[in-house]
C-alpha cells in the first residue's frame, strides 16, 4: 500500500521486474538454456586466455614445454575425477531422500493426501489433478475463484475506501492468477518453464495485503466480505507450501539430470586430458596463429574443452542457487528491502 494516499501499490507481475535485474543477467542466471550458458562461459574463458597470451607472450613461451603441459593436464585429469566423485556423492544424497522405513513412507504419503484433501475442501474445486502442473493450476484457479467471489460481493456494498481497496486486490489476484495459469499451459514438470511461471505469482504480497485490509478496514466490511477475505487468505496460503514442495522436487529432478550429463561429458574430457597428459608433444606445433604460438593456441583449446563438464555444472548450480536465494521464505515475508512504514507505526504506537 502507498502510505501517502492509502491505495494499493502492487509489485510487478514477474520476478525479474520485482528484483530489478536486467534481461541479460536473468537469462544468464535463470532463464537461459544451461548448455548455452556453459558454452558462453567456455567462449569467454578462451577469449580471456587469448588476450592474456597476447599481452604476455614471452611468459607463455617459456612455459610451453612438453613436460609442463603434460603436468598441467595431469592436474586437470585429477580435478575431473574429483568432480565425478562429487557428482556421485550428490546422487547418493538424492537417493538417500527416498530411503526410509515403511512407517516414514506411509507418513509422507498421508501428509500429501491430507494436503490434497485440504485443497479440495478449501477451494471446492473437486479432486485436484495428480500432475504437478495441473495441481498448481488448481491452486491458482481456487485463488482466482475466491477473488472473483470477493469482487462480486464488494460490488454490492456502498462505495468506500475499504471497498475500493478490496476490489483492487481481488482484481490483482484474479488477473495475475489467470496470467500465471496461461503461462503454465504446455509446460511439463521437470523443465524450468513450470517453476519459472509459478515463481512470478507473488502470493506473499497478496496474502499480507489481504490480512492488512482486514486489519485496517475490519469495521467497515460486511461479515460476508470479511469471510471471503479470510477464504482468499487461506487459499493463497495453500499455494506457498505447494510451490516450495514442487520446487524441491524440481531440484531433485534437475540434480539427477546434472549428474547424468556431467558423467557423460566427463568421459570425453578424461580421454582428452589423458592423451594430453601422457602423449602430447610440443614439437609438431611450430609456427604462429594470429600472432600467438601454435602450441599455445592448441593447448588453450584443449583446456577449454576439458573444462566443459565444470562449466556445465556451474551453469546448472547458478540457476538453482539463484532461485533458492529468491524463494528463501515460505511464509508471508518479503525479503527484498521495502519501506513498510505503516507496520512500524503500528508497532511503535
NUVEXSE-981118 format. One record per residue (C-alpha): x, z, y; residue in three letters; residue number from 1. Coordinates in steps of 0.5 Angstrom, whole numbers. Each point is the difference from the previous one (the first is absolute). Layout:
% residues N
<<X; Z; Y>; "ALA"; NUM>;
...
//
This chain:
% residues 349
<<0; 0; 0>; "UNK"; 1>;
<<2; -1; 7>; "UNK"; 2>;
<<1; 6; 4>; "UNK"; 3>;
<<-2; -3; 6>; "UNK"; 4>;
<<-7; -3; -1>; "UNK"; 5>;
<<-2; 3; -7>; "UNK"; 6>;
<<0; -6; -3>; "UNK"; 7>;
<<3; -2; -7>; "UNK"; 8>;
<<7; -3; 1>; "UNK"; 9>;
<<1; -3; -8>; "UNK"; 10>;
<<6; -2; -2>; "UNK"; 11>;
<<2; -7; -2>; "UNK"; 12>;
<<-3; -3; -7>; "UNK"; 13>;
<<6; -2; -3>; "UNK"; 14>;
<<6; 5; -2>; "UNK"; 15>;
<<5; -5; 3>; "UNK"; 16>;
<<-3; 1; 7>; "UNK"; 17>;
<<-1; 7; 0>; "UNK"; 18>;
<<7; 1; -2>; "UNK"; 19>;
<<2; -5; 5>; "UNK"; 20>;
<<5; -4; -4>; "UNK"; 21>;
<<2; -7; 1>; "UNK"; 22>;
<<-2; -5; -5>; "UNK"; 23>;
<<7; -2; -2>; "UNK"; 24>;
<<1; 8; -1>; "UNK"; 25>;
<<-7; 0; -4>; "UNK"; 26>;
<<2; -6; -4>; "UNK"; 27>;
<<7; 3; -2>; "UNK"; 28>;
<<-2; 7; -2>; "UNK"; 29>;
<<-7; -1; -3>; "UNK"; 30>;
<<-4; -7; 0>; "UNK"; 31>;
<<6; -5; -2>; "UNK"; 32>;
<<1; -3; -7>; "UNK"; 33>;
<<5; 5; -2>; "UNK"; 34>;
<<4; -6; -3>; "UNK"; 35>;
<<0; -3; 6>; "UNK"; 36>;
<<3; 7; 4>; "UNK"; 37>;
<<5; 0; -6>; "UNK"; 38>;
<<2; -7; 2>; "UNK"; 39>;
<<0; 2; 7>; "UNK"; 40>;
<<5; 6; -1>; "UNK"; 41>;
<<5; -4; -4>; "UNK"; 42>;
<<0; -6; 5>; "UNK"; 43>;
<<1; 5; 6>; "UNK"; 44>;
<<6; 3; -5>; "UNK"; 45>;
<<3; -6; -1>; "UNK"; 46>;
<<0; -2; 7>; "UNK"; 47>;
<<3; 6; 2>; "UNK"; 48>;
<<6; -1; -5>; "UNK"; 49>;
<<1; -7; 3>; "UNK"; 50>;
<<0; 3; 7>; "UNK"; 51>;
<<5; 6; -2>; "UNK"; 52>;
<<4; -5; -3>; "UNK"; 53>;
<<0; -5; 6>; "UNK"; 54>;
<<2; 6; 4>; "UNK"; 55>;
<<6; 3; -4>; "UNK"; 56>;
<<2; -6; -4>; "UNK"; 57>;
<<7; 3; -1>; "UNK"; 58>;
<<-2; 7; -3>; "UNK"; 59>;
<<-4; -4; -6>; "UNK"; 60>;
<<5; -5; -1>; "UNK"; 61>;
<<5; 6; -2>; "UNK"; 62>;
<<-6; 3; -5>; "UNK"; 63>;
<<-1; -7; -3>; "UNK"; 64>;
<<4; 1; -6>; "UNK"; 65>;
<<-3; 0; -8>; "UNK"; 66>;
<<2; 7; -1>; "UNK"; 67>;
<<-4; 3; 6>; "UNK"; 68>;
<<-6; -5; -1>; "UNK"; 69>;
<<0; 2; -8>; "UNK"; 70>;
<<0; 7; 2>; "UNK"; 71>;
<<-6; -1; 5>; "UNK"; 72>;
<<-4; -3; -5>; "UNK"; 73>;
<<1; 5; -5>; "UNK"; 74>;
<<-2; 5; 5>; "UNK"; 75>;
<<-7; -4; 1>; "UNK"; 76>;
<<-1; 0; -7>; "UNK"; 77>;
<<0; 7; -1>; "UNK"; 78>;
<<-4; 1; 6>; "UNK"; 79>;
<<-5; -5; -3>; "UNK"; 80>;
<<0; 4; -7>; "UNK"; 81>;
<<-1; 6; 4>; "UNK"; 82>;
<<-6; -3; 4>; "UNK"; 83>;
<<-3; -2; -7>; "UNK"; 84>;
<<1; 7; -3>; "UNK"; 85>;
<<-4; 3; 7>; "UNK"; 86>;
<<-6; -5; -2>; "UNK"; 87>;
<<0; 2; -7>; "UNK"; 88>;
<<-1; 7; 3>; "UNK"; 89>;
<<-5; -2; 5>; "UNK"; 90>;
<<-4; -3; -6>; "UNK"; 91>;
<<0; 6; -4>; "UNK"; 92>;
<<-2; 4; 6>; "UNK"; 93>;
<<-6; -4; 0>; "UNK"; 94>;
<<-1; 0; -8>; "UNK"; 95>;
<<0; 8; 1>; "UNK"; 96>;
<<-6; 0; 5>; "UNK"; 97>;
<<-4; -3; -6>; "UNK"; 98>;
<<2; 5; -5>; "UNK"; 99>;
<<-3; 7; -2>; "UNK"; 100>;
<<-4; 3; -5>; "UNK"; 101>;
<<-8; -1; -2>; "UNK"; 102>;
<<-2; 5; 5>; "UNK"; 103>;
<<3; -3; 6>; "UNK"; 104>;
<<-2; -7; -1>; "UNK"; 105>;
<<-7; 3; -1>; "UNK"; 106>;
<<0; 4; 6>; "UNK"; 107>;
<<3; -6; 4>; "UNK"; 108>;
<<-6; -5; -3>; "UNK"; 109>;
<<-5; 6; 2>; "UNK"; 110>;
<<3; 0; 7>; "UNK"; 111>;
<<-1; -7; 1>; "UNK"; 112>;
<<-7; 0; -3>; "UNK"; 113>;
<<-2; 5; 5>; "UNK"; 114>;
<<2; -3; 6>; "UNK"; 115>;
<<-3; -6; -2>; "UNK"; 116>;
<<-7; 4; -1>; "UNK"; 117>;
<<1; 3; 7>; "UNK"; 118>;
<<1; -7; 3>; "UNK"; 119>;
<<-6; -2; -4>; "UNK"; 120>;
<<-4; 6; 3>; "UNK"; 121>;
<<2; 0; 7>; "UNK"; 122>;
<<0; -7; 1>; "UNK"; 123>;
<<-6; -2; -4>; "UNK"; 124>;
<<3; -7; -2>; "UNK"; 125>;
<<-1; 0; -7>; "UNK"; 126>;
<<5; 0; -6>; "UNK"; 127>;
<<7; -1; 4>; "UNK"; 128>;
<<4; -6; -3>; "UNK"; 129>;
<<5; 1; -4>; "UNK"; 130>;
<<6; -4; 3>; "UNK"; 131>;
<<4; 3; 6>; "UNK"; 132>;
<<-2; -6; 5>; "UNK"; 133>;
<<-8; 1; -2>; "UNK"; 134>;
<<1; 8; 1>; "UNK"; 135>;
<<3; -1; 6>; "UNK"; 136>;
<<-5; -5; 3>; "UNK"; 137>;
<<-6; 5; -3>; "UNK"; 138>;
<<3; 6; 4>; "UNK"; 139>;
<<0; -5; 7>; "UNK"; 140>;
<<-7; -2; -2>; "UNK"; 141>;
<<-2; 7; 0>; "UNK"; 142>;
<<3; 2; 6>; "UNK"; 143>;
<<-3; -6; 4>; "UNK"; 144>;
<<-7; 1; -3>; "UNK"; 145>;
<<1; 7; 3>; "UNK"; 146>;
<<2; -2; 6>; "UNK"; 147>;
<<-6; -5; 1>; "UNK"; 148>;
<<-5; 5; -2>; "UNK"; 149>;
<<3; 5; 5>; "UNK"; 150>;
<<0; -6; 5>; "UNK"; 151>;
<<-8; -1; -1>; "UNK"; 152>;
<<-1; 7; 0>; "UNK"; 153>;
<<3; 1; 7>; "UNK"; 154>;
<<-3; -6; 3>; "UNK"; 155>;
<<-7; 4; -1>; "UNK"; 156>;
<<3; 5; 5>; "UNK"; 157>;
<<0; 1; 7>; "UNK"; 158>;
<<6; -3; 4>; "UNK"; 159>;
<<5; 5; 1>; "UNK"; 160>;
<<8; 0; 0>; "UNK"; 161>;
<<-1; 3; -7>; "UNK"; 162>;
<<-4; -6; -3>; "UNK"; 163>;
<<5; -5; 3>; "UNK"; 164>;
<<6; 3; -3>; "UNK"; 165>;
<<-3; 1; -7>; "UNK"; 166>;
<<-3; -7; 1>; "UNK"; 167>;
<<7; -3; 2>; "UNK"; 168>;
<<3; 4; -6>; "UNK"; 169>;
<<-5; -3; -5>; "UNK"; 170>;
<<2; -7; 2>; "UNK"; 171>;
<<7; 1; 0>; "UNK"; 172>;
<<-1; 3; -8>; "UNK"; 173>;
<<-4; -6; -2>; "UNK"; 174>;
<<3; -5; 4>; "UNK"; 175>;
<<7; 2; -3>; "UNK"; 176>;
<<-2; 1; -7>; "UNK"; 177>;
<<-3; -7; 0>; "UNK"; 178>;
<<6; -3; 2>; "UNK"; 179>;
<<4; 4; -5>; "UNK"; 180>;
<<-4; -2; -5>; "UNK"; 181>;
<<0; -7; 2>; "UNK"; 182>;
<<8; 1; -1>; "UNK"; 183>;
<<-1; 2; -7>; "UNK"; 184>;
<<-3; -6; -2>; "UNK"; 185>;
<<4; -4; -5>; "UNK"; 186>;
<<5; 6; 0>; "UNK"; 187>;
<<3; 2; -7>; "UNK"; 188>;
<<2; 7; -1>; "UNK"; 189>;
<<8; 0; -2>; "UNK"; 190>;
<<1; -4; 6>; "UNK"; 191>;
<<2; 2; 7>; "UNK"; 192>;
<<-7; -3; 3>; "UNK"; 193>;
<<-4; 5; -2>; "UNK"; 194>;
<<4; 6; 2>; "UNK"; 195>;
<<1; -3; 7>; "UNK"; 196>;
<<-7; -1; 1>; "UNK"; 197>;
<<-2; 7; -1>; "UNK"; 198>;
<<5; 3; 4>; "UNK"; 199>;
<<-3; -4; 6>; "UNK"; 200>;
<<-6; 5; -1>; "UNK"; 201>;
<<2; 6; 4>; "UNK"; 202>;
<<-5; 5; -3>; "UNK"; 203>;
<<4; 6; 3>; "UNK"; 204>;
<<-2; -2; 7>; "UNK"; 205>;
<<-7; -2; -2>; "UNK"; 206>;
<<-1; 7; -3>; "UNK"; 207>;
<<3; 4; 5>; "UNK"; 208>;
<<-4; -4; 6>; "UNK"; 209>;
<<-7; 2; -4>; "UNK"; 210>;
<<2; 7; -1>; "UNK"; 211>;
<<1; 0; 7>; "UNK"; 212>;
<<-6; -3; 2>; "UNK"; 213>;
<<-4; 5; -4>; "UNK"; 214>;
<<4; 6; 3>; "UNK"; 215>;
<<-1; -3; 8>; "UNK"; 216>;
<<-7; -2; -1>; "UNK"; 217>;
<<-3; 4; -5>; "UNK"; 218>;
<<-5; 3; 4>; "UNK"; 219>;
<<-2; -7; 3>; "UNK"; 220>;
<<-1; -3; -7>; "UNK"; 221>;
<<-6; 0; -4>; "UNK"; 222>;
<<0; 3; -7>; "UNK"; 223>;
<<0; -7; -4>; "UNK"; 224>;
<<5; -2; 5>; "UNK"; 225>;
<<5; 6; -2>; "UNK"; 226>;
<<-2; -1; -7>; "UNK"; 227>;
<<2; -8; 0>; "UNK"; 228>;
<<7; 2; 4>; "UNK"; 229>;
<<1; 5; -6>; "UNK"; 230>;
<<-1; -5; -5>; "UNK"; 231>;
<<4; -5; 3>; "UNK"; 232>;
<<6; 5; 1>; "UNK"; 233>;
<<-1; 1; -8>; "UNK"; 234>;
<<0; -7; -2>; "UNK"; 235>;
<<6; -1; 5>; "UNK"; 236>;
<<4; 6; -3>; "UNK"; 237>;
<<-1; -3; -7>; "UNK"; 238>;
<<4; -6; 2>; "UNK"; 239>;
<<6; 4; 1>; "UNK"; 240>;
<<2; 2; -7>; "UNK"; 241>;
<<-2; -6; -3>; "UNK"; 242>;
<<4; -4; 5>; "UNK"; 243>;
<<6; 5; -2>; "UNK"; 244>;
<<-1; -1; -7>; "UNK"; 245>;
<<0; -7; -1>; "UNK"; 246>;
<<6; 0; 5>; "UNK"; 247>;
<<4; 4; -5>; "UNK"; 248>;
<<-3; -5; -6>; "UNK"; 249>;
<<3; -6; 4>; "UNK"; 250>;
<<6; 4; 1>; "UNK"; 251>;
<<1; 0; -8>; "UNK"; 252>;
<<-2; -7; -1>; "UNK"; 253>;
<<5; -2; 5>; "UNK"; 254>;
<<6; 4; -2>; "UNK"; 255>;
<<-2; -3; -7>; "UNK"; 256>;
<<1; -7; 3>; "UNK"; 257>;
<<6; 2; 3>; "UNK"; 258>;
<<3; 3; -6>; "UNK"; 259>;
<<-1; -6; -4>; "UNK"; 260>;
<<2; -5; 6>; "UNK"; 261>;
<<6; 4; 1>; "UNK"; 262>;
<<2; 0; -7>; "UNK"; 263>;
<<-1; -8; 0>; "UNK"; 264>;
<<4; -1; 6>; "UNK"; 265>;
<<6; 5; -2>; "UNK"; 266>;
<<2; -4; -6>; "UNK"; 267>;
<<2; -6; 3>; "UNK"; 268>;
<<3; 4; 5>; "UNK"; 269>;
<<4; 3; -5>; "UNK"; 270>;
<<2; -6; -3>; "UNK"; 271>;
<<3; -3; 6>; "UNK"; 272>;
<<4; 7; 2>; "UNK"; 273>;
<<2; 0; -7>; "UNK"; 274>;
<<3; -7; 1>; "UNK"; 275>;
<<3; 1; 7>; "UNK"; 276>;
<<3; 7; -2>; "UNK"; 277>;
<<4; -3; -6>; "UNK"; 278>;
<<1; -7; 0>; "UNK"; 279>;
<<0; -2; 8>; "UNK"; 280>;
<<6; -3; 3>; "UNK"; 281>;
<<1; -2; 7>; "UNK"; 282>;
<<5; -6; -1>; "UNK"; 283>;
<<-5; -5; -1>; "UNK"; 284>;
<<-4; 1; 6>; "UNK"; 285>;
<<5; -3; 5>; "UNK"; 286>;
<<-2; -2; 7>; "UNK"; 287>;
<<-5; 2; 5>; "UNK"; 288>;
<<-7; -1; 1>; "UNK"; 289>;
<<-3; 1; 7>; "UNK"; 290>;
<<7; 3; 2>; "UNK"; 291>;
<<0; 5; -5>; "UNK"; 292>;
<<4; 1; -6>; "UNK"; 293>;
<<-4; -4; -6>; "UNK"; 294>;
<<1; 6; -5>; "UNK"; 295>;
<<-3; 5; 6>; "UNK"; 296>;
<<-6; -4; 0>; "UNK"; 297>;
<<-1; -1; -8>; "UNK"; 298>;
<<1; 8; 0>; "UNK"; 299>;
<<-5; 1; 5>; "UNK"; 300>;
<<-5; -4; -3>; "UNK"; 301>;
<<1; 3; -7>; "UNK"; 302>;
<<0; 7; 4>; "UNK"; 303>;
<<-7; -1; 3>; "UNK"; 304>;
<<-3; -3; -7>; "UNK"; 305>;
<<3; 6; -3>; "UNK"; 306>;
<<-4; 5; 5>; "UNK"; 307>;
<<-7; -4; -1>; "UNK"; 308>;
<<-2; 6; -5>; "UNK"; 309>;
<<2; 5; 5>; "UNK"; 310>;
<<-4; -4; 6>; "UNK"; 311>;
<<-6; -1; -4>; "UNK"; 312>;
<<0; 8; -2>; "UNK"; 313>;
<<1; 1; 7>; "UNK"; 314>;
<<-6; -4; 3>; "UNK"; 315>;
<<-5; 3; -5>; "UNK"; 316>;
<<2; 7; 2>; "UNK"; 317>;
<<0; -2; 7>; "UNK"; 318>;
<<-8; -1; -1>; "UNK"; 319>;
<<-1; 6; -4>; "UNK"; 320>;
<<3; 5; 5>; "UNK"; 321>;
<<-3; -3; 6>; "UNK"; 322>;
<<-7; 0; -3>; "UNK"; 323>;
<<2; 7; -2>; "UNK"; 324>;
<<2; 2; 7>; "UNK"; 325>;
<<-6; -3; 3>; "UNK"; 326>;
<<-5; 4; -5>; "UNK"; 327>;
<<3; 7; -1>; "UNK"; 328>;
<<-6; 4; 1>; "UNK"; 329>;
<<-7; -1; -4>; "UNK"; 330>;
<<-4; 4; 5>; "UNK"; 331>;
<<-3; -1; 7>; "UNK"; 332>;
<<7; 1; 3>; "UNK"; 333>;
<<3; -6; 5>; "UNK"; 334>;
<<8; 1; -1>; "UNK"; 335>;
<<1; -5; 6>; "UNK"; 336>;
<<1; 3; 7>; "UNK"; 337>;
<<-6; 0; 4>; "UNK"; 338>;
<<-3; 4; 5>; "UNK"; 339>;
<<-5; 5; -2>; "UNK"; 340>;
<<-2; 4; 6>; "UNK"; 341>;
<<-7; 2; -2>; "UNK"; 342>;
<<2; 3; -6>; "UNK"; 343>;
<<6; 4; 3>; "UNK"; 344>;
<<-5; 2; 6>; "UNK"; 345>;
<<-5; 3; -5>; "UNK"; 346>;
<<6; 4; -4>; "UNK"; 347>;
<<2; 3; 7>; "UNK"; 348>;
<<-6; 1; 2>; "UNK"; 349>;
//
